[in-house]
Amino acid sequence: MIKKSKREQRIKVKSRIRKKIFGTAERPRLTVYRSLHHLYTQLVDDTQSRVIAAASTLSPEIREEIKGLKNRKEIAKKVGAAIAQKALKNNVKNVVFDRSGYAYHGLVQSIAEGAREAGLKF
């Protein structure tokens, strides 16, 4: 039996999740991606296959906010709040949370909490 890498296992879980989760224009999918150094979030309308809004630690407005922060969970909350602000500008209040195969703890949970505190419902 060949052991799968962590990435392959996550992608398998992600595909299982994506079978059940679908974003619409009224309730888009809030998807999360974690790399080793950065966090990325997107609001996706799957009916039209388009990205409504995106925020990441590389976004200029967020880079100014997180400058000097060392705690990655606080940075994740800022990213969650930023995507929520962009969603509210686009008149989106409800979303479906897509954790992309990651466990719901740590940074992924902090992004969700930041988005909820800024006004998104899911």
DSSP file (Angstrom, degrees, kcal/mol; ACC not computed):
  #  RESIDUE AA STRUCTURE BP1 BP2  ACC     N-H-->O    O-->H-N    N-H-->O    O-->H-N    TCO  KAPPA ALPHA  PHI   PSI    X-CA   Y-CA   Z-CA
    1    1 A M              0   0    0      0, 0.0     2,-0.5     0, 0.0     0, 0.0   0.000 360.0 360.0 360.0 129.0    0.0    0.0    0.0
    2    2 A I        -     0   0    0      1,-0.0     2,-0.3     0, 0.0     0, 0.0  -0.741 360.0-130.6 -89.4 127.9    1.4    3.4   -1.0
    3    3 A K        -     0   0    0     -2,-0.5     2,-0.2     1,-0.0    -1,-0.0  -0.619  21.1-132.6 -79.6 132.1    1.1    6.1    1.6
    4    4 A K        -     0   0    0     -2,-0.3    -1,-0.0     1,-0.1     2,-0.0  -0.552  20.4-113.7 -84.0 149.2   -0.3    9.4    0.3
    5    5 A S     >  -     0   0    0     -2,-0.2     4,-2.2     1,-0.1     5,-0.2  -0.283  30.1-105.6 -73.1 166.8    1.3   12.7    1.1
    6    6 A K  H  > S+     0   0    0      1,-0.2     4,-2.4     2,-0.2     5,-0.2   0.895 122.0  52.5 -59.4 -41.0   -0.5   15.2    3.3
    7    7 A R  H  > S+     0   0    0      1,-0.2     4,-2.4     2,-0.2    -1,-0.2   0.916 108.8  48.8 -63.8 -43.9   -1.2   17.3    0.2
    8    8 A E  H  > S+     0   0    0      1,-0.2     4,-1.8     2,-0.2    -1,-0.2   0.887 111.5  50.0 -64.0 -38.9   -2.8   14.4   -1.6
    9    9 A Q  H  X S+     0   0    0     -4,-2.2     4,-2.1     2,-0.2    -2,-0.2   0.912 110.7  49.6 -64.4 -42.2   -4.9   13.6    1.4
   10   10 A R  H  X S+     0   0    0     -4,-2.4     4,-2.9     1,-0.2    -2,-0.2   0.904 109.4  51.4 -64.0 -41.6   -6.1   17.2    1.7
   11   11 A I  H  X S+     0   0    0     -4,-2.4     4,-2.1     2,-0.2    -1,-0.2   0.869 108.6  51.9 -65.1 -35.4   -7.0   17.3   -2.0
   12   12 A K  H  X S+     0   0    0     -4,-1.8     4,-1.6     2,-0.2    -1,-0.2   0.925 112.4  44.9 -64.8 -44.6   -9.1   14.1   -1.6
   13   13 A V  H  X S+     0   0    0     -4,-2.1     4,-2.2     1,-0.2    88,-0.2   0.901 110.8  55.6 -64.5 -40.6  -10.9   15.6    1.4
   14   14 A K  H  X S+     0   0    0     -4,-2.9     4,-2.7    86,-0.3    -2,-0.2   0.902 106.0  50.1 -59.4 -43.0  -11.4   18.9   -0.6
   15   15 A S  H  X S+     0   0    0     -4,-2.1     4,-1.0     1,-0.2    -1,-0.2   0.864 109.5  51.6 -66.6 -34.4  -13.0   17.0   -3.5
   16   16 A R  H  X S+     0   0    0     -4,-1.6     4,-0.5     2,-0.2     3,-0.2   0.898 112.6  45.7 -66.0 -39.9  -15.4   15.3   -1.0
   17   17 A I  H >X S+     0   0    0     -4,-2.2     4,-1.6     1,-0.2     3,-1.5   0.917 107.9  56.7 -67.9 -43.7  -16.3   18.7    0.5
   18   18 A R  H 3< S+     0   0    0     -4,-2.7    -1,-0.2     1,-0.3    -2,-0.2   0.715  95.5  65.9 -65.9 -20.7  -16.8   20.4   -2.9
   19   19 A K  H 3< S+     0   0    0     -4,-1.0    -1,-0.3    -3,-0.2    -2,-0.2   0.818 112.5  33.9 -65.9 -28.5  -19.4   17.8   -4.0
   20   20 A K  H << S+     0   0    0     -3,-1.5     2,-0.4    -4,-0.5    -2,-0.2   0.722 107.4  73.1 -99.4 -25.6  -21.6   19.1   -1.2
   21   21 A I     <  +     0   0    0     -4,-1.6     2,-0.4    75,-0.0     8,-0.1  -0.792  52.9 169.0-101.3 132.0  -20.8   22.9   -1.2
   22   22 A F        -     0   0    0     -2,-0.4     2,-0.4     5,-0.1    23,-0.0  -0.991  21.1-144.5-143.2 130.8  -22.0   25.2   -4.0
   23   23 A G        -     0   0    0     -2,-0.4    23,-1.1     6,-0.1    24,-0.7  -0.772  15.8-173.1 -99.4 140.1  -21.9   29.0   -4.1
   24   24 A T        -     0   0    0      3,-2.0    22,-0.1    -2,-0.4     5,-0.0  -0.630  42.3 -97.8-117.0 179.2  -24.5   31.1   -5.8
   25   25 A A  S    S+     0   0    0     -2,-0.2    -1,-0.0     1,-0.2    20,-0.0   0.884 126.2  42.4 -66.3 -37.4  -24.8   34.9   -6.5
   26   26 A E  S    S+     0   0    0      1,-0.3    68,-0.5    66,-0.1    67,-0.4   0.837 132.3  22.6 -77.1 -33.2  -26.9   35.4   -3.3
   27   27 A R  S    S-     0   0    0     65,-0.1    -3,-2.0    66,-0.1    -1,-0.3  -0.693  84.6-170.8-135.8  81.2  -24.8   33.0   -1.2
   28   28 A P        -     0   0    0      0, 0.0    68,-2.6     0, 0.0     2,-0.5  -0.159  29.2-101.1 -72.0 167.4  -21.3   32.7   -2.6
   29   29 A R  E     -Ab  44  96A   0     15,-2.7    15,-2.7    66,-0.2     2,-0.8  -0.780  24.5-149.3 -91.2 125.5  -18.6   30.2   -1.4
   30   30 A L  E     -Ab  43  97A   0     66,-3.4    68,-3.1    -2,-0.5     2,-0.3  -0.855  23.6-169.6 -94.6 106.3  -15.9   31.6    0.8
   31   31 A T  E     -Ab  42  98A   0     11,-2.5    11,-1.8    -2,-0.8     2,-0.4  -0.754   7.6-155.5-104.9 147.2  -12.9   29.5    0.1
   32   32 A V  E     -A   41   0A   0     66,-1.2     2,-0.4    -2,-0.3     9,-0.2  -0.935   8.8-174.9-122.7 139.3   -9.6   29.5    2.0
   33   33 A Y  E     -A   40   0A   0      7,-2.6     7,-2.7    -2,-0.4     2,-0.5  -0.996   6.7-163.0-133.7 132.7   -6.1   28.6    0.9
   34   34 A R  E     +A   39   0A   0     -2,-0.4     2,-0.2     5,-0.2     5,-0.2  -0.954   8.8 179.0-113.0 126.7   -3.1   28.4    3.2
   35   35 A S        -     0   0    0      3,-2.9    -2,-0.0    -2,-0.5     5,-0.0  -0.582  49.3 -92.7-107.4-176.8    0.5   28.4    1.9
   36   36 A L  S    S+     0   0    0     -2,-0.2     3,-0.1     1,-0.2    -1,-0.0   0.848 121.8  18.1 -64.8 -31.8    3.5   28.3    4.2
   37   37 A H  S    S+     0   0    0      1,-0.1     2,-0.3     0, 0.0    -1,-0.2   0.653 122.8  41.3-114.4 -20.4    3.8   32.1    4.3
   38   38 A H        -     0   0    0     18,-0.0    -3,-2.9    20,-0.0     2,-0.4  -0.857  57.9-139.8-134.7 163.6    0.5   33.5    3.2
   39   39 A L  E     -A   34   0A   0     -2,-0.3    18,-1.9    -5,-0.2     2,-0.4  -0.969  18.8-168.7-122.3 138.6   -3.3   33.2    3.5
   40   40 A Y  E     -AC  33  56A   0     -7,-2.7    -7,-2.6    -2,-0.4     2,-0.3  -0.985   5.1-178.2-130.0 138.1   -5.7   33.6    0.6
   41   41 A T  E     -AC  32  55A   0     14,-2.8    14,-2.2    -2,-0.4     2,-0.3  -0.980   2.7-178.3-133.4 149.3   -9.5   33.9    0.6
   42   42 A Q  E     -AC  31  54A   0    -11,-1.8   -11,-2.5    -2,-0.3     2,-0.6  -0.994  24.8-139.1-143.5 147.5  -12.0   34.3   -2.2
   43   43 A L  E     -AC  30  53A   0     10,-2.9     9,-3.2    -2,-0.3    10,-0.9  -0.958  32.4-168.1-103.1 120.2  -15.7   34.7   -2.6
   44   44 A V  E     -AC  29  51A   0    -15,-2.7   -15,-2.7    -2,-0.6     2,-0.8  -0.930  22.4-155.0-119.9 130.3  -16.8   32.5   -5.6
   45   45 A D  E  >> - C   0  50A   0      5,-2.9     5,-1.9    -2,-0.4     4,-0.8  -0.899  12.7-170.7 -97.2 105.9  -20.1   32.4   -7.5
   46   46 A D  T  45S+     0   0    0    -23,-1.1   -22,-0.2    -2,-0.8    -1,-0.1   0.707  77.9  65.5 -75.0 -20.1  -20.1   28.9   -8.9
   47   47 A T  T  45S+     0   0    0    -24,-0.7    -1,-0.2     1,-0.2   -23,-0.1   0.887 119.4  23.4 -68.9 -36.5  -23.2   29.5  -11.1
   48   48 A Q  T  45S-     0   0    0     -3,-0.4    -2,-0.2     2,-0.2    -1,-0.2   0.404 104.8-126.6-105.5  -0.5  -21.2   32.0  -13.2
   49   49 A S  T  <5 +     0   0    0     -4,-0.8     2,-0.3     1,-0.2    -3,-0.2   0.939  64.5 129.1  53.2  53.8  -17.8   30.6  -12.4
   50   50 A R  E   < -C   45   0A   0     -5,-1.9    -5,-2.9     0, 0.0     2,-0.5  -0.973  61.6-119.5-138.4 154.2  -16.4   34.0  -11.2
   51   51 A V  E     -C   44   0A   0     -2,-0.3    -7,-0.2    -7,-0.2     3,-0.1  -0.803  19.9-171.9 -91.3 124.4  -14.7   35.5   -8.2
   52   52 A I  E     -     0   0A   0     -9,-3.2     2,-0.3    -2,-0.5    -1,-0.2   0.898  69.3 -11.7 -82.5 -44.9  -16.7   38.2   -6.5
   53   53 A A  E     -C   43   0A   0    -10,-0.9   -10,-2.9     2,-0.0    -1,-0.3  -0.985  60.4-164.1-153.9 157.1  -14.0   39.4   -4.1
   54   54 A A  E     +C   42   0A   0     -2,-0.3     2,-0.3   -12,-0.2   -12,-0.2  -0.994   5.7 179.7-145.5 149.9  -10.6   38.3   -2.9
   55   55 A A  E     +C   41   0A   0    -14,-2.2   -14,-2.8    -2,-0.3     2,-0.3  -0.988  10.0 160.5-148.6 144.1   -8.3   39.1    0.0
   56   56 A S  E >   -C   40   0A   0     -2,-0.3     3,-1.3   -16,-0.2   -16,-0.2  -0.941  55.3 -96.3-152.4 173.2   -4.9   37.8    1.1
   57   57 A T  T 3  S+     0   0    0    -18,-1.9   -17,-0.1    -2,-0.3     9,-0.1   0.598 122.2  60.7 -71.5  -8.6   -1.9   38.7    3.2
   58   58 A L  T 3  S+     0   0    0    -19,-0.3    -1,-0.2     4,-0.1   -18,-0.1   0.564  76.7 111.6 -91.9 -10.4   -0.4   40.0    0.0
   59   59 A S  S <> S-     0   0    0     -3,-1.3     4,-2.6     1,-0.1     3,-0.4  -0.420  72.9-130.2 -64.6 135.7   -3.1   42.6   -0.6
   60   60 A P  H  > S+     0   0    0      0, 0.0     4,-1.4     0, 0.0     5,-0.1   0.874 105.2  51.1 -57.8 -40.1   -1.7   46.1   -0.1
   61   61 A E  H  > S+     0   0    0      1,-0.2     4,-1.0     2,-0.2    -2,-0.0   0.850 114.6  43.4 -68.4 -32.3   -4.5   47.2    2.2
   62   62 A I  H  > S+     0   0    0     -3,-0.4     4,-2.5    -6,-0.2     5,-0.2   0.847 105.7  61.6 -79.9 -34.7   -4.0   44.2    4.5
   63   63 A R  H  X S+     0   0    0     -4,-2.6     4,-0.6     1,-0.2    -2,-0.2   0.869 103.9  50.8 -59.0 -35.9   -0.2   44.4    4.4
   64   64 A E  H  < S+     0   0    0     -4,-1.4     3,-0.4    -5,-0.2    -1,-0.2   0.901 111.7  47.5 -67.4 -40.1   -0.4   47.8    6.0
   65   65 A E  H  < S+     0   0    0     -4,-1.0    -2,-0.2     1,-0.2    -1,-0.2   0.878 115.0  43.7 -68.2 -38.3   -2.7   46.5    8.8
   66   66 A I  H >< S+     0   0    0     -4,-2.5     3,-2.3     2,-0.1    -1,-0.2   0.468  79.5 126.9 -91.2  -0.4   -0.6   43.4    9.6
   67   67 A K  T 3< S+     0   0    0     -4,-0.6     3,-0.1    -3,-0.4    -3,-0.0  -0.388  82.3  12.7 -58.9 124.5    2.7   45.2    9.5
   68   68 A G  T 3  S+     0   0    0      1,-0.3     2,-0.3    -2,-0.2    -1,-0.3   0.222  94.7 126.3  93.1 -14.4    4.4   44.4   12.8
   69   69 A L    <   +     0   0    0     -3,-2.3    -1,-0.3     1,-0.2    -3,-0.0  -0.605  30.3 176.4 -78.1 136.2    2.0   41.6   13.8
   70   70 A K        +     0   0    0     -2,-0.3     2,-0.6    -3,-0.1    -1,-0.2   0.678  53.9  92.1-107.6 -27.3    3.7   38.3   14.7
   71   71 A N     >  -     0   0    0      1,-0.2     4,-1.7     2,-0.1     3,-0.3  -0.599  61.7-157.3 -75.1 116.6    0.7   36.2   15.8
   72   72 A R  H  > S+     0   0    0     -2,-0.6     4,-2.3     1,-0.2    -1,-0.2   0.784  90.3  59.3 -68.0 -27.5   -0.5   34.4   12.7
   73   73 A K  H  > S+     0   0    0      2,-0.2     4,-1.9     1,-0.2    -1,-0.2   0.885 105.4  48.7 -68.5 -37.6   -4.0   33.9   14.2
   74   74 A E  H  > S+     0   0    0     -3,-0.3     4,-1.9     2,-0.2    -2,-0.2   0.894 110.9  50.9 -66.5 -39.4   -4.4   37.7   14.5
   75   75 A I  H  X S+     0   0    0     -4,-1.7     4,-2.0     1,-0.2    -2,-0.2   0.911 108.7  51.9 -62.5 -41.9   -3.2   38.1   10.9
   76   76 A A  H  X S+     0   0    0     -4,-2.3     4,-2.4     1,-0.2    -2,-0.2   0.883 106.9  53.1 -62.7 -38.7   -5.8   35.5    9.8
   77   77 A K  H  X S+     0   0    0     -4,-1.9     4,-2.5     1,-0.2    -1,-0.2   0.892 107.3  51.8 -63.3 -38.8   -8.6   37.4   11.6
   78   78 A K  H  X S+     0   0    0     -4,-1.9     4,-2.1     2,-0.2    -1,-0.2   0.892 109.4  49.5 -64.2 -39.5   -7.5   40.5    9.7
   79   79 A V  H  X S+     0   0    0     -4,-2.0     4,-2.2     2,-0.2    -2,-0.2   0.911 111.4  49.6 -65.5 -41.8   -7.8   38.6    6.4
   80   80 A G  H  X S+     0   0    0     -4,-2.4     4,-1.8     1,-0.2    -2,-0.2   0.901 111.5  48.5 -62.5 -41.8  -11.2   37.3    7.4
   81   81 A A  H  X S+     0   0    0     -4,-2.5     4,-2.2     1,-0.2    -1,-0.2   0.875 110.1  52.6 -66.1 -37.1  -12.4   40.8    8.3
   82   82 A A  H  X S+     0   0    0     -4,-2.1     4,-2.1     2,-0.2    -2,-0.2   0.910 109.4  47.2 -66.9 -42.3  -11.1   42.2    5.0
   83   83 A I  H  X S+     0   0    0     -4,-2.2     4,-2.1     1,-0.2    -1,-0.2   0.867 111.4  53.1 -67.7 -33.7  -12.9   39.6    2.9
   84   84 A A  H  X S+     0   0    0     -4,-1.8     4,-2.6     2,-0.2    -2,-0.2   0.908 107.8  50.1 -66.4 -41.5  -16.1   40.4    4.9
   85   85 A Q  H  X S+     0   0    0     -4,-2.2     4,-1.7     1,-0.2    -2,-0.2   0.912 112.0  47.5 -62.6 -42.1  -15.8   44.1    4.2
   86   86 A K  H  X S+     0   0    0     -4,-2.1     4,-1.2     2,-0.2    -1,-0.2   0.871 111.8  51.2 -66.6 -35.8  -15.4   43.4    0.5
   87   87 A A  H  <>S+     0   0    0     -4,-2.1     5,-2.5     1,-0.2     3,-0.4   0.919 108.7  50.2 -66.4 -43.3  -18.4   41.1    0.6
   88   88 A L  H ><5S+     0   0    0     -4,-2.6     3,-1.4     1,-0.2    -1,-0.2   0.833 105.7  56.7 -66.3 -31.5  -20.6   43.7    2.3
   89   89 A K  H 3<5S+     0   0    0     -4,-1.7    -1,-0.2     1,-0.3    -2,-0.2   0.832 107.6  49.2 -64.5 -31.5  -19.6   46.2   -0.3
   90   90 A N  T 3<5S-     0   0    0     -4,-1.2    -1,-0.3    -3,-0.4    -2,-0.2   0.178 123.0-108.5 -91.9  16.3  -20.9   43.8   -2.9
   91   91 A N  T < 5S+     0   0    0     -3,-1.4     2,-0.5     1,-0.2    -3,-0.2   0.846  73.4 140.4  59.4  38.7  -24.2   43.4   -0.9
   92   92 A V      < +     0   0    0     -5,-2.5    -1,-0.2    -8,-0.1    -2,-0.1  -0.960  13.3 156.4-112.0 119.6  -23.3   39.8    0.2
   93   93 A K        +     0   0    0     -2,-0.5    28,-2.6   -67,-0.4     2,-0.4   0.682  61.3  53.9-111.9 -28.8  -24.2   39.0    3.7
   94   94 A N  B     +d  121   0B   0    -68,-0.5     2,-0.3    26,-0.2    28,-0.2  -0.906  63.0 170.4-112.9 136.8  -24.5   35.2    3.7
   95   95 A V        -     0   0    0     26,-2.4     2,-0.5    -2,-0.4   -66,-0.2  -0.906  33.5-122.7-136.4 165.3  -21.8   32.8    2.5
   96   96 A V  E     -b   29   0A   0    -68,-2.6   -66,-3.4    -2,-0.3     2,-0.5  -0.960  32.9-131.8-107.3 126.5  -21.0   29.1    2.4
   97   97 A F  E     -b   30   0A   0     -2,-0.5     2,-0.6    25,-0.3   -66,-0.2  -0.695  20.0-170.1 -88.1 123.6  -17.7   28.4    4.1
   98   98 A D  E     -b   31   0A   0    -68,-3.1   -66,-1.2    -2,-0.5   -84,-0.0  -0.937   7.3-173.3-112.7 108.4  -15.3   26.1    2.1
   99   99 A R    >   -     0   0    0     -2,-0.6     3,-1.8   -68,-0.2    -1,-0.1   0.476  33.7-132.8 -83.3  -1.4  -12.4   25.1    4.3
  100  100 A S  T 3   -     0   0    0      1,-0.3   -86,-0.3   -86,-0.1     3,-0.1   0.792  66.7 -52.6  58.3  34.9  -10.7   23.4    1.3
  101  101 A G  T 3  S+     0   0    0      1,-0.3    -1,-0.3   -88,-0.2     2,-0.2   0.391 106.0 127.7  86.5  -5.6   -9.8   20.2    3.1
  102  102 A Y    <   -     0   0    0     -3,-1.8    -1,-0.3   -70,-0.1     2,-0.1  -0.543  68.8-101.5 -80.9 151.7   -8.1   21.9    6.0
  103  103 A A        -     0   0    0     -2,-0.2     2,-2.1     1,-0.1     5,-0.3  -0.458  35.8-111.8 -68.5 145.2   -9.1   21.1    9.5
  104  104 A Y  S    S+     0   0    0     -2,-0.1     2,-0.3     4,-0.1    -1,-0.1  -0.519  85.7  82.1 -82.8  75.5  -11.4   23.7   11.1
  105  105 A H  S >  S+     0   0    0     -2,-2.1     3,-1.0     0, 0.0     4,-0.3  -0.957  77.0  15.9-160.6 168.7   -8.9   25.0   13.7
  106  106 A G  T 3> S+     0   0    0     -2,-0.3     4,-2.0     1,-0.2     5,-0.1  -0.438 126.9   0.9  67.7-127.6   -6.0   27.4   13.9
  107  107 A L  H 3> S+     0   0    0     -2,-0.2     4,-2.2     1,-0.2    -1,-0.2   0.867 133.5  53.2 -67.6 -39.0   -5.7   29.8   11.0
  108  108 A V  H <> S+     0   0    0     -3,-1.0     4,-1.9    -5,-0.3    -1,-0.2   0.916 111.3  47.0 -64.0 -42.5   -8.8   28.5    9.1
  109  109 A Q  H  > S+     0   0    0     -4,-0.3     4,-2.5     1,-0.2    -1,-0.2   0.882 110.4  53.2 -65.4 -38.4  -10.9   29.0   12.2
  110  110 A S  H  X S+     0   0    0     -4,-2.0     4,-2.5     2,-0.2    -2,-0.2   0.875 106.9  51.7 -66.3 -37.7   -9.4   32.5   12.8
  111  111 A I  H  X S+     0   0    0     -4,-2.2     4,-2.1     2,-0.2    -1,-0.2   0.934 111.6  47.7 -62.2 -45.1  -10.3   33.5    9.2
  112  112 A A  H  X S+     0   0    0     -4,-1.9     4,-2.4     1,-0.2    -2,-0.2   0.913 112.3  48.7 -62.6 -43.8  -13.9   32.4    9.8
  113  113 A E  H  X S+     0   0    0     -4,-2.5     4,-2.7     1,-0.2    -1,-0.2   0.904 110.6  51.1 -63.8 -41.7  -14.1   34.2   13.2
  114  114 A G  H  X S+     0   0    0     -4,-2.5     4,-1.3     1,-0.2    -1,-0.2   0.889 111.4  47.6 -62.0 -39.9  -12.8   37.4   11.6
  115  115 A A  H  <>S+     0   0    0     -4,-2.1     5,-2.4     2,-0.2     4,-0.4   0.896 112.5  49.0 -68.7 -40.0  -15.3   37.2    8.9
  116  116 A R  H ><5S+     0   0    0     -4,-2.4     3,-1.3     1,-0.2    -2,-0.2   0.919 109.7  51.3 -65.0 -43.2  -18.2   36.6   11.3
  117  117 A E  H 3<5S+     0   0    0     -4,-2.7    -1,-0.2     1,-0.3    -2,-0.2   0.810 107.4  54.4 -63.8 -29.2  -17.1   39.5   13.6
  118  118 A A  T 3<5S-     0   0    0     -4,-1.3    -1,-0.3    -5,-0.2    -2,-0.2   0.514 131.8 -87.2 -85.4  -4.6  -17.0   41.8   10.5
  119  119 A G  T < 5S+     0   0    0     -3,-1.3    -3,-0.2    -4,-0.4     2,-0.2   0.434  80.5 132.4 122.3  -2.8  -20.6   40.9    9.6
  120  120 A L      < -     0   0    0     -5,-2.4     2,-0.5   -26,-0.1    -1,-0.3  -0.545  41.0-147.3 -80.9 148.8  -20.7   37.8    7.4
  121  121 A K  B      d   94   0B   0    -28,-2.6   -26,-2.4    -2,-0.2    -5,-0.0  -0.966 360.0 360.0-118.0 130.9  -23.1   35.0    8.2
  122  122 A F              0   0    0     -2,-0.5   -25,-0.3   -28,-0.2    -1,-0.1   0.275 360.0 360.0-158.7 360.0  -22.5   31.3    7.6
